[in-house]
Each structure stands twice: as structure tokens, then as C-alpha cells.
Amino acid sequence: MNTSTTVGKADAKSVKQVARAAAQDAADQEARARGEAAGEVVEPAFIVVKTRPGVERFCRGGFAFCLEPRTLRLDDLTVEQVDAITREGMLTVEYGVDDAPAQAPGQQA
């Protein structure tokens, strides 16, 4: 039996909430490491994932990762996938926001 979850509009909000919370935690940890107060984090639109140094390949959340960064749009992931990927110690995750509206392939800004 296939138990995979399809992301609907309601689930997309949950994915963003999980990613926002993980991004906030990461930003707060970095701020504390620099001796600064924790700041406000904007809602991420995507994550960039790669394996930690020394790990050639690692799979999590239905994706295979390597040392080369892989960008995943949060709208394309389930809450479970975001949670599994962002909590995995063998992976490094960076959060990104869209600076400009998406362009169709082949269009110039």
C-alpha cells in the first residue's frame, strides 16, 4: 500500500511552518555563536542541501544527496520530508528566500 502524502494548499502552509521553525533555530544558533541577540527570520522558499564533508552520498526524505548542493523548493516537499532532511546530522541545510519573481526558462530578467 502506498502511504505517501500529496501536498495540498493546507499542507503547504505546514511545510513552510516547519521550515521557518528550523531556519529560525539555525539563525538563533548562529547569532548566539557570534554573541548577538536572536533576530527575525523571513519565511524560506527553498532549502539547499548537501552532505557533510567526508560523506559522498546520503539519502533522506526520498532524495539522494552528495557533496554538490541540491536545491529543493519547499512547496514541493511534505512536512515529513522537510523534517527528516533538516534534522539529519549527515546533511547541511541552508535556507533561501526568493528575491525576485520566478522566470520561465529561457527568459531574461
N, C-alpha and C positions, 0 to 999 in steps of 0.2 A: 504494500500500500504506500502510495506517495503522500508524505505528510508535509511537503514544502508549502510555504506560505507565500501568497501573492500579495504584494504591497498595494494597498488601495490608498485613497486620499487620507483616510483616518490613520492608517499605519504610517504613512509618510511623515506625519507630524510626530509620531512616537520615535521614528528613526532619527529625526532632527533633534528631538529632546535628548536621546541617548548620546548622540554625537556632541551636542552642545555641552552636556554634563562632562563628558570625557575631555573635551577641549578645555573647559573651564578648570578641571582638575590639573591638566598638564600645564596650563598657563599659571595657575596658582603655585604649582611646584617650582616652575622656573623663576617666578617672581621671588619666592621665598629663598631660593638658592642665590639670587642676586641681592638679597636683603631688602627687597622692595615690597610694598603692600600689594596684595592681590588686586587685579583690575577686572574690568568688564570685558567679556569676550563676545564678539558678534557670532551669529549663527553660522556654522560652517556649511558649505555647499558640497565639498568633496574632501576625501582623505587621500593622502599619498603614502603608500605602504611599501616597505622593503624589509628584507631580512637583516638581522643584526650582523655585524662583521663576523666572519668565520662560518656563517650558516649559508650554504649555497642555495638551498631550496627548502621551502616550508609551506605547508598547506593549512589553511584555516578558513572557515566560513564559506567553503565551496570554491575557493580561489587558491592558485599556486603563486607563491611569491619568491623572488630571488633578490640578489643584491641591487638589481636595476629597479628604480622606483616604478610603482604601478599606481595610477590614479583611478579612484573609484568614486563615482557620483553617489552621494547619499540617497538620492531619490531612487536609485536602482537597487538598494540594499534593504533587507529586512532588519528589524530591530535585533534579532538574534545574530545576524551576520555582523552588524556593527559592534555589538557587544563582544562577540568572540574575537574579532580582529583587533579591536582596540585594547583588550585585556591580555592579549597574548604576549608573553615576555620574549619570544623569539623574533618578534617583529617590531619595527619602529614605525610610528604613525605620526604624520604631520597633518594639520588641518588647514584647509584653504577656503577662501570666500571668493565668489565671483566678483571681479572688478568691473566687468562690462557685460552687456547682454550677449548671449550666445550667438555666434555667427554660423550660418550654414557653410558646409565645406566648400572651399573654393572662393568664398567672399573675402574681400579685404576690408579691414577696419578703416 
